[in-house]
Amino acid sequence: MVRIVKQRELIINSTKNEIEVWVKNDNLRFRKDQDFNSDYIVATNGNRRDVKSYLLKRISDNKFRVAQSYSYGPDMESIAAFVDGDIDVYWIDGGVYDKNHKVLFELPLWIAERLQFHFGNYNKDKDLILTHLKGDIYISTETKQNVILISGKKKVLFHPPRYNNSTKVCPTCEMIYLDDIVFEDFRITEELLQKLRELETIDQMKEMILRELTLSVI
């Protein structure tokens, strides 16, 4: 099936759909519907208590080398969620990538750190993991913290006042500062997601979320 060639190198079997490989004693897992013909693929180990995620670079037809490993941060978390099928994109070094390992759009680290990837402190009853709405538009929420709409053209962040210095980090992002109380009982429901998908632009979605946030305190 798969055999180690050198330390931190591996060979993938020709079927490319049942992969089990060891790199430094880490049993790697791969998302089977990612593009294995790409120059890069991603993987994670199988131990949730000590997770590492990996970026593997092709060095010949079916030989890959570990280009980078991640033990914390949105790189590790998003790849782990991607491999587990919780999300269909992942974040590495300032970019959001799809299953073909093509960059969809750039995204600053400080925003990626606030996205929910169904990992760590994620609260499935209140938070919303990074969810695809339509086109290249995604949404994520963190209980009592923020609501984030992102796309290649615009990033809209609904924040409480304590984030009022965010423009210094991301001057091109659109910030909407609201009192903390509007985030207390706000929930993204399936009904709201469907309404958002019916809208055409991220600006229309922004206005709907703003109304919903305001209504949540009435």
C-alpha positions in Angstrom: 0.0 0.0 0.0 2.2 2.8 1.3 5.8 2.6 2.3 8.3 5.1 3.8 11.1 5.9 1.4 13.1 8.2 3.7 12.5 10.0 6.9 9.4 12.2 6.3 8.9 10.9 2.8 6.1 8.5 1.6 4.8 6.7 -1.4 1.0 6.6 -2.0 -0.5 3.5 -3.6 -1.8 3.8 -7.1 -5.5 3.5 -6.2 -5.1 6.6 -3.9 -8.3 5.9 -2.0 -7.2 3.7 0.9 -4.2 5.4 2.4 -2.5 4.5 5.6 1.0 5.9 6.1 3.4 6.5 9.0 5.5 9.6 9.3 7.6 9.7 12.4 5.2 7.3 14.1 2.1 9.4 13.2 -0.7 7.4 11.6 -1.8 9.8 8.9 -5.4 10.1 7.7 -6.3 11.7 4.3 -9.6 13.0 3.0 -10.4 10.7 0.1 -12.1 13.2 -2.2 -9.2 15.7 -2.2 -7.2 15.9 -5.4 -4.3 13.5 -5.1 -3.0 14.7 -8.5 -2.2 18.1 -7.0 1.3 19.2 -6.2 0.2 19.4 -2.6 -2.1 17.3 -0.4 -3.0 17.5 3.3 -3.3 15.0 6.1 -3.7 14.8 9.8 -2.9 12.2 12.4 -5.4 10.1 14.2 -4.9 11.2 17.8 -7.3 13.9 18.8 -5.5 14.5 22.1 -2.2 15.3 20.3 -3.2 16.4 16.8 -0.8 17.4 14.1 -1.7 18.3 10.5 0.5 18.1 7.5 1.1 19.7 4.2 2.7 17.2 1.8 4.5 18.2 -1.4 4.8 16.0 -4.5 8.4 15.3 -5.4 7.7 12.7 -8.1 4.8 10.9 -9.7 3.6 9.2 -6.5 6.2 10.3 -3.9 5.5 13.1 -1.4 7.5 14.8 1.2 6.3 16.5 4.4 6.6 20.2 3.5 5.2 21.5 6.8 3.6 20.2 9.9 1.2 22.1 12.2 0.5 21.5 15.9 -1.6 24.5 16.7 -3.5 27.4 15.1 -5.9 27.6 12.2 -3.6 25.7 9.9 -3.8 22.6 12.1 -7.4 23.0 13.1 -8.7 23.7 9.6 -6.8 20.8 8.0 -8.1 18.4 10.7 -11.7 19.6 10.1 -11.2 19.3 6.4 -9.8 15.7 6.6 -12.7 14.8 8.9 -15.2 16.2 6.4 -16.5 18.9 8.8 -15.6 21.6 6.2 -14.7 21.6 2.5 -12.0 24.2 2.6 -8.9 24.7 4.8 -6.7 27.6 5.7 -2.9 27.7 5.3 -0.5 30.7 5.4 -3.0 33.4 4.5 -5.1 31.6 2.0 -8.4 29.5 1.9 -8.0 26.4 -0.2 -10.5 24.0 -1.7 -10.5 20.2 -2.2 -8.4 20.6 -5.4 -5.8 22.6 -3.3 -6.5 25.7 -5.3 -6.5 29.0 -3.3 -10.0 30.5 -3.3 -9.1 33.8 -1.7 -6.6 35.4 0.7 -7.6 35.6 4.4 -5.5 37.3 7.2 -4.3 35.2 10.1 -6.2 37.2 12.7 -9.5 36.5 11.0 -8.7 32.8 10.5 -7.9 32.6 14.2 -11.5 33.6 15.0 -13.2 31.2 12.6 -14.8 28.0 14.0 -13.5 24.7 12.6 -15.4 22.2 14.8 -12.3 21.8 16.9 -11.2 22.6 20.5 -13.7 25.0 22.2 -16.4 24.7 19.5 -19.9 24.6 21.0 -22.1 22.8 18.5 -25.3 24.1 20.1 -24.3 27.8 19.8 -21.3 28.2 17.5 -21.4 27.8 13.7 -18.4 26.2 12.0 -17.2 27.7 8.8 -20.2 27.2 6.5 -20.5 27.6 2.8 -23.4 29.9 1.8 -23.0 30.3 -2.0 -20.3 31.1 -4.5 -17.2 32.0 -2.5 -19.2 33.3 0.5 -18.8 31.7 3.9 -20.1 32.4 7.4 -18.8 31.5 10.9 -20.0 32.5 14.4 -18.6 32.3 17.8 -21.0 32.5 20.8 -21.1 36.0 22.4 -18.0 37.0 20.3 -18.6 37.7 16.7 -20.3 36.9 13.3 -18.0 36.7 10.3 -18.9 36.8 6.6 -16.0 36.2 4.3 -15.5 36.1 0.5 -12.8 36.9 -1.9 -14.1 40.4 -2.4 -15.2 41.4 1.0 -14.8 40.4 4.7 -17.5 41.6 7.0 -17.0 41.2 10.8 -19.7 41.9 13.3 -17.8 42.6 16.6 -18.5 43.9 20.1 -16.7 47.2 21.0 -13.7 45.4 22.5 -12.6 44.7 19.0 -12.5 48.4 18.0 -8.8 48.2 17.1 -9.3 45.6 14.4 -9.0 48.0 11.6 -5.3 48.4 12.5 -4.8 44.8 11.7 -7.1 44.5 8.7 -7.8 48.0 7.2 -9.6 46.5 4.2 -12.1 44.5 6.3 -15.6 46.0 7.0 -16.2 46.2 10.8 -19.6 46.6 12.3 -19.4 47.2 16.1 -22.4 46.3 18.1 -23.0 46.2 21.9 -22.1 42.9 23.5 -25.7 42.2 24.4 -26.7 41.6 20.8 -24.5 38.5 20.7 -25.9 37.0 23.9 -28.8 35.1 22.4 -28.1 35.3 18.7 -28.2 32.0 16.8 -27.7 31.1 13.2 -30.5 28.7 12.4 -31.1 26.6 9.3 -33.9 28.9 8.4 -31.7 31.9 8.5 -29.0 30.1 6.5 -31.5 29.3 3.8 -32.7 32.9 3.7 -29.0 34.1 3.3 -28.4 31.6 0.4 -31.4 33.2 -1.4 -29.7 36.6 -1.4 -27.4 37.6 -4.2 -24.6 39.6 -2.6 -22.6 39.7 0.6 -23.9 43.2 1.2 -27.5 41.9 1.2 -26.4 39.2 3.6 -24.7 41.7 5.8 -28.0 43.7 6.1 -30.0 40.7 7.0 -27.6 39.6 9.7 -27.5 43.1 11.1 -31.3 43.0 11.4 -31.3 39.6 13.0 -28.6 40.7 15.5 -30.7 43.8 16.4 -33.9 41.8 16.7 -32.3 39.3 19.0 -32.3 41.9 21.8 -35.9 43.0 21.3 
